[in-house]
Every structure is written in C-alpha cells, then in structure tokens.
C-alpha cells in the first residue's frame, strides 16, 4: 500500500486560507483516487473532498463547496486541498486517503465518498480556525 503524509496544517483566523498537501512514498500516488477527510472532536470522521485518479473529476461535501478545492500534481506525486474562507467549524484533523480502483476509463473518473473504500491513510494534520 502507498504511504501518505499530510502537511500544511496550522492555526489560522476565520476567513483565512490554508493549503494542505498529501505526498506519497512507496508507490506513486498517480494511480490512486485520493480523498480528504476530517475528524473534529465529538464528531465522526467525514468526507471533505476528493479527486479522481485521472484528475478530471472532483467531489466535495456540501459544507465546503465553493470554498475548498482539491487538485493533484502528478509530476510532484502530490494532492492538495486548498481551503479558503475558513470557519471555526472547519477545525479538525484532516486526513488524506488513497484507493486504487482499477485501470478502466470509468474507474479512473471515480471519486469515492465512503471512507471504507479507502485502504491507505495518512497520519493527519491539525487545522485550527480561530474566531
């Protein structure tokens, strides 16, 4: 399985921006669909956004649409989560996860939202948004 490492978390004021990165080691990230999830205290881990293996499809939770964007740079073997107009309720540990869905054109366009689909996870990075 691919090993994932997130970076870019930190403390930011409400309305600010952060860009998280998800880098891979062991195997190339370019053959995986990648999802971003977050886990806030007292809540279940939830899907935030994701990108398909071929990069032409993205998906987002309704709560972050228009503010968050997922992208990938296969040359750098990295996936990004750009977060803008952050709110205190966005405070959480953010995780990236990867899943290999196969080589067909259809499967390369999939962006799973179910965390049970993903087999590889990073250790998470803390994002704290102050009011």
Secondary structure, 3 states (H helix, E strand, C coil): CCEEEEECCEEEECCCCEEEEEEEECCCHHHCEEEEEEECCCCCCEEEEEECCCCCCEEECHHHCCCEEEEEECCCCEEEEEECCCCHHHCEEEEEEEECCCCCCCHHHCCCCCHHHCCEECCCEEEEEEC
